[in-house]
């Protein structure tokens, strides 16, 4: 029975995070720093009918991060997008969402730059793949032999007790949480174009970048080694 080894692996993955599946640790470290800054740095905004490019430039100057406004944004309308927004002491991440979401825009990290582009264009950065995880979700049954007990009321008669029912070590909800917390470095929450879904038939449907797909594949391979 490999139950202890399975649980040890799951605990190790949970502690190590993306380092267990990351193909490029340098890129992962850079991406982590960017997202930490977006989540921790706070900002106050007071824009009235300002150009979107001016707002993005302000984000860049304030945060020290590299932003780039995709050329496709200007083609969304005949006039440059305008921003009217007044908020106080919010995170950069929240402020960025307040600016981008109403305009159907999204932000993605690429090669050291936070690219702001239409969500329709962002779809080109993601790939949808299906993973068969039925082998990871099956119920494991322990076979230690029949359980025997001595019935004192019947003059030492031996009675065989029923064996425990099979248990499912890796549950569906746990597998989903494990993937989202140990791969993608929080990109599951940061982007509106990524998704993960587990069908009732045990198929995992993932829409993510190719790099994150590689992390997911490596994680599933690690789990399979100890099942």
Backbone bond lengths (Angstrom), bond angles and torsions (degrees), N, CA, C in turn:
res aa  C-N    CA-C-N  psi(-1)  N-CA   C-N-CA  omega(-1)  CA-C   N-CA-C  phi
1 X - - - 1.472 - - 1.524 109.64 -
2 X 1.302 118.57 130.83 1.459 121.89 -174.59 1.519 113.05 -107.68
3 X 1.327 117.16 21.76 1.461 120.23 -178.18 1.525 112.75 -57.94
4 X 1.350 120.68 -48.44 1.466 119.60 -179.89 1.511 112.57 -58.44
5 X 1.339 117.62 -38.22 1.459 120.78 -179.04 1.516 111.17 -68.79
6 X 1.330 116.45 -36.73 1.464 120.25 177.86 1.515 110.40 -63.53
7 X 1.322 117.21 -48.01 1.452 120.60 -178.14 1.522 111.52 -66.83
8 X 1.345 116.72 -34.31 1.463 119.75 177.34 1.517 110.58 -65.17
9 X 1.341 116.71 -40.72 1.462 120.46 179.08 1.511 110.67 -65.19
10 X 1.332 116.94 -44.15 1.463 120.37 179.84 1.524 110.76 -60.83
11 X 1.327 116.48 -42.03 1.460 119.68 177.84 1.513 112.11 -64.54
12 X 1.324 117.03 -38.93 1.464 121.20 179.31 1.513 111.09 -65.34
13 X 1.326 116.99 -42.15 1.462 120.97 179.10 1.522 110.13 -64.19
14 X 1.331 116.45 -42.25 1.465 120.11 -179.25 1.525 111.26 -62.38
15 X 1.333 117.00 -35.51 1.459 120.47 -179.94 1.518 111.99 -75.84
16 X 1.316 116.55 -39.32 1.464 120.85 -175.34 1.517 113.00 -81.18
17 X 1.325 117.93 -23.13 1.460 120.41 179.46 1.506 112.20 64.82
18 X 1.350 116.51 -141.57 1.454 120.92 -174.91 1.509 112.06 -66.44
19 X 1.322 119.08 -17.58 1.456 119.97 -178.85 1.521 111.46 -61.35
20 X 1.321 117.57 -24.06 1.456 120.50 -179.30 1.504 111.94 -71.56
21 X 1.338 117.80 -25.35 1.461 119.78 -174.98 1.511 113.16 -126.42
22 X 1.311 117.19 1.13 1.449 119.29 -173.48 1.518 111.10 -74.93
23 X 1.294 117.75 129.35 1.451 122.33 179.88 1.522 110.84 -82.45
24 X 1.335 118.50 -33.80 1.447 123.16 -178.39 1.525 109.04 -125.05
25 X 1.353 118.51 92.67 1.467 120.76 -175.72 1.516 112.87 -64.48
26 X 1.336 118.47 -30.76 1.464 120.91 179.13 1.518 110.57 -65.52
27 X 1.321 116.25 -46.58 1.467 120.76 178.35 1.514 110.40 -63.11
28 X 1.335 116.61 -40.09 1.459 120.32 179.95 1.523 110.98 -63.10
29 X 1.336 117.01 -40.25 1.459 120.89 180.00 1.525 110.87 -64.89
30 X 1.335 116.58 -42.35 1.464 120.71 179.03 1.529 110.66 -63.49
31 X 1.323 115.43 -44.93 1.455 120.36 179.80 1.523 111.16 -63.34
32 X 1.325 116.82 -39.61 1.448 120.51 178.50 1.523 112.32 -63.09
33 X 1.325 116.72 -39.37 1.465 120.67 178.70 1.526 110.99 -64.79
34 X 1.338 116.32 -41.00 1.465 120.51 179.63 1.521 110.23 -62.81
35 X 1.320 117.13 -46.95 1.459 120.48 -177.89 1.524 111.86 -69.42
36 X 1.328 116.58 -33.71 1.466 119.45 175.93 1.521 110.98 -64.27
37 X 1.325 116.00 -39.27 1.460 119.35 179.59 1.524 110.86 -68.16
38 X 1.317 116.57 -41.68 1.462 120.07 178.05 1.529 111.65 -62.39
39 X 1.327 116.07 -34.22 1.463 120.12 -176.44 1.524 113.27 -85.30
40 X 1.330 117.71 -22.70 1.458 120.03 -174.42 1.529 113.98 -105.27
41 X 1.336 117.55 -35.37 1.461 120.05 -178.15 1.521 110.54 -72.08
42 X 1.323 116.79 135.93 1.464 121.63 -177.26 1.526 109.75 -110.62
43 X 1.338 115.34 151.99 1.447 120.80 -172.47 1.529 110.26 -146.97
44 X 1.319 116.09 152.21 1.463 122.98 174.10 1.521 108.29 -119.67
45 X 1.318 116.92 129.47 1.469 121.77 -176.56 1.528 110.66 -121.75
46 X 1.314 114.73 143.72 1.468 120.76 174.57 1.529 108.06 -147.68
47 X 1.326 116.07 83.70 1.464 122.34 -178.17 1.527 109.57 -109.91
48 X 1.313 115.32 138.83 1.460 121.18 175.58 1.523 108.75 -129.93
49 X 1.303 114.09 109.68 1.465 120.90 178.43 1.532 111.51 53.23
50 X 1.320 115.49 42.20 1.467 120.10 179.51 1.528 110.17 -88.50
51 X 1.314 116.38 151.88 1.456 120.68 176.84 1.524 109.37 -68.59
52 X 1.316 115.73 144.32 1.455 120.28 -179.34 1.523 111.05 -59.72
53 X 1.310 117.32 -40.61 1.462 120.02 -179.33 1.532 111.35 -63.72
54 X 1.332 117.36 -31.25 1.459 120.52 176.94 1.526 110.73 -69.61
55 X 1.327 115.74 -38.92 1.461 120.22 178.74 1.528 110.54 -65.52
56 X 1.326 116.73 -43.81 1.458 120.91 179.44 1.526 110.22 -64.34
57 X 1.321 116.79 -38.63 1.470 120.82 177.26 1.522 110.91 -62.68
58 X 1.344 115.85 -37.71 1.461 119.62 178.08 1.529 110.98 -65.04
59 X 1.338 116.47 -41.21 1.462 120.48 176.17 1.529 110.20 -57.78
60 X 1.314 116.21 -42.69 1.462 120.77 -178.05 1.529 111.26 -65.32
61 X 1.331 116.75 -46.15 1.460 120.45 -178.84 1.527 111.37 -65.96
62 X 1.312 116.54 -39.00 1.469 120.70 -176.67 1.523 111.34 -72.12
63 X 1.320 116.81 -41.26 1.467 120.72 -173.03 1.517 113.93 -91.57
64 X 1.339 116.86 -24.21 1.450 119.48 -174.54 1.513 112.98 80.20
65 X 1.328 117.33 6.28 1.464 122.58 177.74 1.524 109.88 -91.74
66 X 1.314 115.86 154.48 1.465 120.87 179.39 1.520 110.62 -88.83
67 X 1.329 116.85 116.70 1.461 122.74 176.06 1.530 109.29 -110.48
68 X 1.315 114.77 147.79 1.466 119.68 175.02 1.525 109.14 -139.20
69 X 1.320 116.20 127.49 1.464 121.76 179.62 1.517 108.84 -91.76
70 X 1.316 116.92 115.67 1.456 121.82 -177.59 1.521 111.16 -61.88
71 X 1.328 116.13 144.85 1.460 120.84 -178.96 1.515 111.87 -62.00
72 X 1.340 117.19 -25.48 1.453 120.51 -179.60 1.505 113.83 -67.04
73 X 1.333 117.90 -17.94 1.462 120.85 -179.95 1.518 110.14 -66.77
74 X 1.316 117.78 -39.20 1.466 121.82 -178.75 1.521 111.74 -65.76
75 X 1.316 117.57 -22.45 1.455 120.97 -178.11 1.524 112.40 -86.16
76 X 1.325 117.29 -2.58 1.455 120.04 -179.99 1.525 112.01 -66.35
77 X 1.306 117.68 -30.58 1.465 122.26 179.35 1.522 110.06 -148.66
78 X 1.301 116.57 170.11 1.463 119.71 -179.02 1.525 111.33 -72.78
79 X 1.336 117.25 -29.98 1.451 120.75 179.22 1.519 109.54 -109.47
80 X 1.339 117.18 151.04 1.465 120.23 177.90 1.528 110.79 -58.09
81 X 1.334 115.49 141.69 1.471 120.01 179.93 1.519 110.15 -62.60
82 X 1.329 115.74 140.51 1.461 122.20 -179.79 1.526 109.87 -113.49
83 X 1.303 115.11 148.92 1.469 120.64 -176.89 1.519 109.85 -125.83
84 X 1.323 115.57 126.69 1.468 122.34 170.83 1.517 106.95 -123.20
85 X 1.316 115.56 112.52 1.462 119.43 -173.65 1.530 109.58 -154.94
86 X 1.336 115.12 132.50 1.452 120.87 176.75 1.524 108.99 -133.79
87 X 1.325 116.19 110.75 1.462 122.09 179.14 1.527 108.31 -137.09
88 X 1.318 114.79 157.78 1.465 119.66 -177.03 1.526 110.78 -130.42
89 X 1.325 114.69 127.89 1.462 122.55 172.88 1.537 112.34 52.96
90 X 1.323 115.84 58.87 1.468 121.06 174.41 1.526 108.09 -116.96
91 X 1.308 116.42 163.88 1.464 119.10 178.67 1.531 109.90 -71.80
92 X 1.323 115.36 157.00 1.466 119.79 176.55 1.529 111.04 -58.62
93 X 1.313 115.55 -37.74 1.460 120.24 -179.80 1.522 111.10 -61.72
94 X 1.333 116.51 -44.98 1.461 120.76 179.26 1.518 111.02 -65.33
95 X 1.330 116.56 -44.75 1.463 120.58 -179.96 1.520 111.16 -61.56
96 X 1.312 115.87 -40.66 1.467 119.96 -179.88 1.526 110.71 -64.22
97 X 1.311 117.02 -40.77 1.462 120.57 178.05 1.526 111.33 -64.57
98 X 1.336 116.86 -39.56 1.464 120.38 179.46 1.524 111.81 -63.84
99 X 1.313 116.31 -30.01 1.462 120.64 178.95 1.529 111.50 -81.41
100 X 1.326 116.79 -41.12 1.467 120.74 -171.09 1.528 114.34 -86.88
101 X 1.333 117.32 -43.29 1.466 120.20 -173.25 1.535 114.58 -56.76
102 X 1.346 119.88 -45.17 1.470 119.16 -179.84 1.524 113.61 -64.34
103 X 1.327 116.78 -17.90 1.467 121.39 -178.17 1.517 112.06 -104.26
104 X 1.337 115.76 13.06 1.460 122.01 178.34 1.524 111.36 57.12
105 X 1.328 115.04 39.65 1.460 121.58 178.55 1.528 109.37 -112.41
106 X 1.319 116.14 160.76 1.453 121.80 178.35 1.517 108.71 -141.13
107 X 1.326 114.99 166.57 1.456 120.79 -178.33 1.523 108.71 -128.99
108 X 1.323 117.26 132.31 1.457 121.64 -179.48 1.522 108.96 -136.75
109 X 1.335 115.42 144.89 1.467 120.95 -179.03 1.520 109.83 -88.59
110 X 1.330 116.38 123.27 1.452 121.58 179.55 1.526 110.00 -140.80
111 X 1.359 116.06 116.63 1.465 121.94 173.20 1.527 112.89 51.50
112 X 1.329 116.56 47.69 1.445 120.97 175.74 1.515 115.27 83.88
113 X 1.326 117.25 3.49 1.470 121.49 -176.76 1.522 109.79 -126.25
114 X 1.333 116.41 139.25 1.457 121.98 171.87 1.523 107.60 -90.02
115 X 1.304 115.18 105.18 1.466 121.41 -176.23 1.518 110.21 -88.75
116 X 1.327 116.67 124.58 1.461 122.88 175.93 1.519 107.93 -102.13
117 X 1.322 116.72 120.72 1.463 121.25 -175.40 1.524 109.62 -151.45
118 X 1.348 117.44 164.42 1.469 120.60 176.07 1.529 110.82 -59.99
119 X 1.329 116.60 144.02 1.458 120.32 -179.66 1.527 111.71 -59.87
120 X 1.328 116.23 -32.78 1.460 119.42 179.23 1.521 111.52 -62.03
121 X 1.312 115.98 -33.12 1.465 120.49 179.03 1.516 111.26 -79.04
122 X 1.317 116.17 -30.13 1.454 120.55 -179.59 1.525 111.24 -63.31
123 X 1.320 116.37 -26.26 1.465 119.70 -178.18 1.524 111.85 -58.43
124 X 1.333 116.46 -25.14 1.456 120.06 -179.48 1.520 112.28 -70.12
125 X 1.338 116.81 -15.89 1.458 120.51 179.57 1.524 112.10 -85.56
126 X 1.314 117.87 -11.42 1.459 120.84 -176.63 1.526 111.28 -109.76
127 X 1.325 113.90 153.91 1.458 122.27 177.82 1.522 107.41 -129.63
128 X 1.325 117.20 137.24 1.465 121.28 178.07 1.524 109.70 -100.30
129 X 1.317 116.02 123.88 1.461 121.36 178.76 1.529 109.83 -131.14
130 X 1.325 114.89 154.50 1.459 121.48 -179.03 1.532 108.95 -115.59
131 X 1.341 116.00 128.53 1.463 122.21 179.22 1.523 109.38 -114.68
132 X 1.322 115.91 130.51 1.461 120.61 176.64 1.529 108.33 -85.93
133 X 1.324 116.76 110.06 1.471 121.05 -177.38 1.524 111.55 -114.80
134 X 1.314 116.91 20.84 1.463 119.69 -179.42 1.523 111.55 -61.58
135 X 1.349 116.80 -33.32 1.454 119.81 -179.47 1.530 112.37 -68.71
136 X 1.344 117.05 -22.31 1.462 120.51 179.11 1.525 112.56 -87.25
137 X 1.311 116.66 -17.56 1.459 120.85 -175.53 1.530 113.36 -102.49
138 X 1.347 116.82 1.07 1.458 118.47 -177.71 1.527 110.58 -70.76
139 X 1.320 115.76 158.77 1.453 121.72 -178.80 1.526 110.32 -84.95
140 X 1.335 115.41 129.91 1.457 121.18 178.94 1.524 109.92 -91.77
141 X 1.320 114.52 137.85 1.465 119.46 -179.12 1.519 109.22 -118.04
142 X 1.301 116.39 130.74 1.454 121.78 179.49 1.528 109.05 -89.42
143 X 1.346 117.07 138.78 1.462 121.11 -179.19 1.534 109.84 -125.09
144 X 1.322 117.31 70.91 1.465 119.79 -179.38 1.525 113.60 -83.26
145 X 1.327 117.05 -0.54 1.452 120.68 -174.53 1.514 110.24 101.31
146 X 1.319 117.70 163.99 1.475 120.32 -177.46 1.519 111.41 -64.26
147 X 1.321 115.19 143.75 1.457 120.82 177.91 1.530 108.52 -89.91
148 X 1.324 115.40 124.50 1.461 120.92 -176.02 1.522 109.18 -113.80
149 X 1.322 116.15 138.07 1.455 121.17 177.76 1.527 108.69 -133.79
150 X 1.314 116.01 149.30 1.459 121.34 -179.26 1.515 109.67 -96.82
151 X 1.335 115.59 117.66 1.460 121.01 -179.90 1.521 108.73 -85.64
152 X 1.332 116.59 105.59 1.462 121.04 -176.95 1.530 112.80 -66.67
153 X 1.324 117.60 -25.46 1.464 120.84 -176.82 1.528 112.46 -75.76
154 X 1.328 117.08 -15.16 1.466 119.63 -176.70 1.526 110.77 -119.19
155 X 1.305 115.17 41.99 1.478 122.09 172.61 1.519 112.90 56.50
156 X 1.318 116.39 48.41 1.457 119.92 173.73 1.511 115.22 77.97
157 X 1.324 118.26 18.99 1.455 120.83 178.89 1.529 110.22 -68.46
158 X 1.344 116.54 135.74 1.455 121.43 177.64 1.522 110.04 -86.95
159 X 1.297 115.36 131.44 1.457 119.84 179.50 1.527 108.90 -121.87
160 X 1.325 116.55 136.86 1.463 121.48 178.65 1.525 109.27 -90.35
161 X 1.331 116.50 126.06 1.451 121.49 179.86 1.519 110.26 -94.34
162 X 1.326 117.45 149.85 1.467 119.89 -178.56 1.529 111.61 -64.93
163 X 1.336 115.15 145.98 1.461 121.83 177.28 1.525 109.38 -77.59
164 X 1.318 116.45 145.18 1.458 120.85 -179.25 1.529 111.52 -58.73
165 X 1.318 115.08 149.34 1.455 120.71 177.55 1.530 109.99 -67.76
166 X 1.361 117.72 151.54 1.464 120.65 177.06 1.529 110.55 -58.50
167 X 1.319 116.25 144.95 1.459 121.23 179.45 1.520 110.03 -117.09
168 X 1.310 115.47 147.74 1.457 121.08 178.72 1.528 107.89 -94.44
169 X 1.343 116.75 111.19 1.456 121.16 -174.90 1.517 111.09 -72.65
170 X 1.318 116.64 -47.14 1.464 121.00 179.80 1.527 107.97 -106.38
171 X 1.312 116.60 107.34 1.455 121.24 -179.29 1.527 110.28 -85.12
172 X 1.326 115.56 161.81 1.455 120.45 -176.96 1.525 112.54 -59.03
173 X 1.348 116.16 -48.36 1.460 118.89 -178.02 1.523 111.81 -66.75
174 X 1.343 116.53 -34.63 1.465 119.74 178.78 1.522 110.97 -67.20
175 X 1.322 117.21 -41.93 1.464 120.70 179.36 1.521 110.89 -61.89
176 X 1.328 117.43 -42.83 1.462 120.96 178.81 1.525 110.96 -62.06
177 X 1.334 116.66 -45.63 1.465 120.46 -179.92 1.528 110.97 -64.76
178 X 1.322 116.92 -39.20 1.459 121.16 -179.93 1.525 111.04 -62.70
179 X 1.326 116.73 -42.66 1.466 120.63 179.40 1.518 110.49 -64.05
180 X 1.321 117.05 -45.07 1.467 120.39 -175.57 1.524 112.87 -71.47
181 X 1.337 117.34 -27.09 1.464 119.22 -178.60 1.519 113.17 -91.17
182 X 1.337 118.33 -18.08 1.466 120.30 -176.75 1.517 113.36 -114.22
183 X 1.323 117.85 -0.20 1.466 120.70 175.50 1.526 108.57 -133.34
184 X 1.311 116.27 156.76 1.457 120.46 171.92 1.504 116.03 80.08
185 X 1.344 117.59 -8.27 1.465 120.94 178.02 1.525 112.05 47.02
186 X 1.318 116.93 51.53 1.465 125.60 176.50 1.525 113.67 72.87
187 X 1.320 118.54 11.40 1.461 119.50 178.71 1.517 111.85 -66.90
188 X 1.348 117.58 -19.91 1.461 120.58 177.71 1.525 110.75 -62.25
189 X 1.321 116.83 -33.58 1.462 120.94 -179.06 1.517 112.48 -93.80
190 X 1.318 117.04 -25.75 1.457 120.50 -174.18 1.516 113.51 -80.22
191 X 1.302 118.21 -20.70 1.460 120.62 -173.11 1.528 111.32 -119.40
192 X 1.314 115.27 144.66 1.467 120.47 177.23 1.523 111.78 -93.21
193 X 1.329 116.68 1.94 1.466 119.88 -176.83 1.524 111.92 -109.08
194 X 1.321 117.51 -1.31 1.455 120.54 176.91 1.522 109.63 -104.27
195 X 1.321 115.79 152.38 1.458 119.43 -179.90 1.518 109.91 -157.39
196 X 1.330 115.37 159.39 1.456 121.88 175.61 1.521 107.38 -145.70
197 X 1.327 116.53 133.13 1.461 120.19 -176.64 1.521 109.06 -146.63
198 X 1.315 116.50 139.92 1.457 121.96 178.78 1.518 108.96 -113.05
199 X 1.335 116.75 118.95 1.450 120.96 -178.67 1.523 110.34 -77.99
200 X 1.321 115.52 165.27 1.460 120.81 -179.89 1.521 111.77 -66.49
201 X 1.328 117.35 -19.33 1.460 121.06 -179.49 1.528 112.82 -90.79
202 X 1.336 117.46 5.58 1.449 120.27 176.60 1.514 115.07 86.66
203 X 1.326 116.96 24.37 1.465 121.07 177.50 1.525 108.94 -106.08
204 X 1.313 115.98 130.33 1.459 122.61 -179.52 1.523 109.04 -97.99
205 X 1.342 116.74 116.10 1.460 122.14 -178.33 1.527 108.25 -103.98
206 X 1.333 116.58 116.66 1.463 121.93 -173.96 1.520 110.59 -124.08
207 X 1.336 115.95 130.09 1.461 122.19 171.75 1.523 107.28 -113.97
208 X 1.309 115.99 109.54 1.462 121.43 -176.22 1.532 108.89 -155.71
209 X 1.321 115.56 176.64 1.460 120.18 175.43 1.527 109.48 -71.31
210 X 1.318 116.95 163.19 1.463 120.74 -179.24 1.519 111.20 -62.23
211 X 1.338 116.75 -36.80 1.461 119.87 -179.78 1.528 111.39 -64.08
212 X 1.335 117.02 -41.47 1.466 120.08 -179.84 1.521 110.63 -71.71
213 X 1.335 116.84 -33.22 1.465 119.25 174.82 1.524 110.50 -59.31
214 X 1.320 116.95 -38.04 1.459 120.52 178.64 1.525 110.48 -65.35
215 X 1.317 117.64 -37.55 1.462 121.15 176.35 1.521 110.95 -63.64
216 X 1.338 116.47 -43.80 1.464 120.96 -179.94 1.526 110.00 -62.35
217 X 1.319 116.14 -44.15 1.470 120.24 -179.60 1.529 110.91 -61.14
218 X 1.336 116.29 -44.14 1.463 119.97 -179.25 1.537 111.12 -64.76
219 X 1.315 116.71 -39.04 1.463 120.41 178.57 1.521 111.05 -63.25
220 X 1.312 117.29 -45.55 1.462 120.88 179.16 1.528 110.84 -63.31
221 X 1.336 116.80 -37.70 1.465 120.15 177.59 1.526 111.26 -64.14
222 X 1.339 116.63 -38.90 1.464 120.51 177.64 1.528 111.11 -63.13
223 X 1.320 116.44 -43.06 1.468 119.98 179.29 1.526 110.81 -63.72
224 X 1.319 116.44 -37.39 1.464 119.80 -177.77 1.541 111.67 -69.52
225 X 1.312 117.62 -26.56 1.448 120.55 179.64 1.524 112.85 -65.53
226 X 1.330 115.70 -23.45 1.464 120.06 -174.16 1.512 113.69 -117.62
227 X 1.320 116.59 13.87 1.469 116.98 -177.52 1.526 110.13 -78.71
